[in-house]
Each structure stands twice: as structure tokens, then as C-alpha cells.
């Protein structure tokens, strides 16, 4: 069975964005929380490293 190939990706993208428009506020909130979570995960080891360098190793 041959596969169908999408004709116009731009039209598909516009249609998808049109369907998501009513949820734009929630999508923005979710995107912000995802970025905040990623920053918190990336910042954790940095904070631990600073704590070790400042308070554990000098003493």
C-alpha cells in the first residue's frame, strides 16, 4: 500500500495553529512552566557545587 505524502505543510500548520488558538493562554502557561522546570533542573547542580565550594571544602 503506497503512503500518502503531505501536499502543503504550511496549510497543515496553519490549520493546527487555528485549532490551538482557543488554548493559547494555557499553552503559554505550560510552555513557561516547562522552561522554568528545565531551568530549575539545570540550576540544581550549580547550586550544590557552590554550596560545596563555599561551605564544605573550606571548613
N, C-alpha and C positions, 0 to 999 in steps of 0.2 A: 504494500500500500504506500503510495508516494506521500511525502509530507507536504503540507501546505506552507508556503513561505509568506510571511507578512509583507503586505504591499507598501504601506506608508506608516513608518514608525512614528512620525510626527503626529499624525491623526490619532493614532492609538494613545500616545502620551497625552495629547490634549483632552481626549475623552476620559482618560483615567483621572487627570487632574480636575476635570469638571465634576466627576463623581466624588472626589475627595474634598471639594471646596466647602461643603457644609461642615466638615470636620476640621477645618484648618486651625482653629484655636486649640483643639485637643491635640492635633498632630504637632503643633508648635510646642505645646507643653511637654509632650512625650519626647520630642527631639531635645529640648532643653534639659530634661531630666536625664536622658541618656548621656548627653555631653557632660553634665555635672557628675554623674556616676563614673564615667571614664576618667575624668579629672581627679576624682577622689581616689580611685584605684591607682592611678599613676602617681599621685602625691603621697600616698601612704608610705612606700619605701623611702622616699626622700625625707619625710618627717622622722621616721625611725632612724635613718642614717644621721640626721642632725642631732637627734637626742643622744645617740650613742657617742658621737664625736664630742659633744659638749659636756655631757653629764656622767657618762660611764667610763670612758677611757681616761680623762684627766684625773679622776679620783683614785 
